């Protein structure tokens, strides 16, 4: 089974949709003090994406995984993660909320995005490892799992360092711990679970 082919028109559409979501997220920005911190990586990725895809082309499914993850991050970034109003959206559709249904005491959108990072990273990273890393199916899948573990760890270290150099309120709002002392460990665990669920399917392509 080979990697799916790249479809330039579809890939341009995906990148265009991501750009549109980033622009919409800035309309009447509710948390301007952390907006730049949240959205700067997406802006840089969009600017660099044409050059990156020319140098390291990806299949359309692999690119779609990246776009979906970054779109989820963009939505979270608009509301500083801790304030994504999913309960309001669900109440408008069903008359009740997820927090009421499951007894949640915090906003769990950040948990969803960490899980999605693990699940959606595996396909593009494994594909990259097969094409340019010279790895076989198993090695590519294990590399994808290692990527998720490493990046999850480094990101939590970045958040810790941010609390040292940024103003307290800004750091707290960006980190979104919501009083959970085990927030970092739970985030890393969810990313790992997401990756483990997808890894068995990711290493099937051959170079």
C-alpha positions, 0 to 999 in steps of 0.5 A: 500500500503506497502513500496517497498521492498529493492533490495540489488543488485540494491542498490549496483549498485546505490551506485556504480554509485554514487561513480563513479560520485564522482570520475569522478567529481574530474578529472581535477577539475576546482575549487579545492579551494572549491572541498573538501567543496563540496564533503566531505559530499558525501564521508562520506555518501558513506563510511557510507552507508553500515552501515547505510543501515544495521541499517536502511534499506530503500526501493530501490525507497527511496534510489534511491531518495537519490542517485539522489539528491546526484548525482545532488549535485556532479555535482554542486559541481564540478563546484562550482554550479555557473558555471555548464555549462548547457548553453554550453550543451544545445547550443551543442544540440539545437544551443541556450541556456536556458539563452537566451530562458528564459532571465536568468541573472544568473546560476540557477543550484543551484535552481534546486538542492534546488527544488530537495532536497525538492522533493527527500527528501520526499519519504525516510523521510516519509518511515523512519518516518513510519518504525521507528517513529511509524507514520501513513501516514499523520504524516509521510508526514507532518514529511517529509515536516517539515524535508525539511523546517528545513534542508533548514533553517539550511543549509542557516544558515551554509552558513551564518556562513561559510561567517564569518569563511572562506576567502571571495572569498572561501565563496562567491564561495561556497555560490553561491549567484551571487549577489542575496540578496534574494538567501537564501529565494528563495532556501528555497522556492524552496525546500518547493515547491518541497516537497509540490508537492510530499507530497500527494504521500509520505504518502500512505505506511503503516507500 
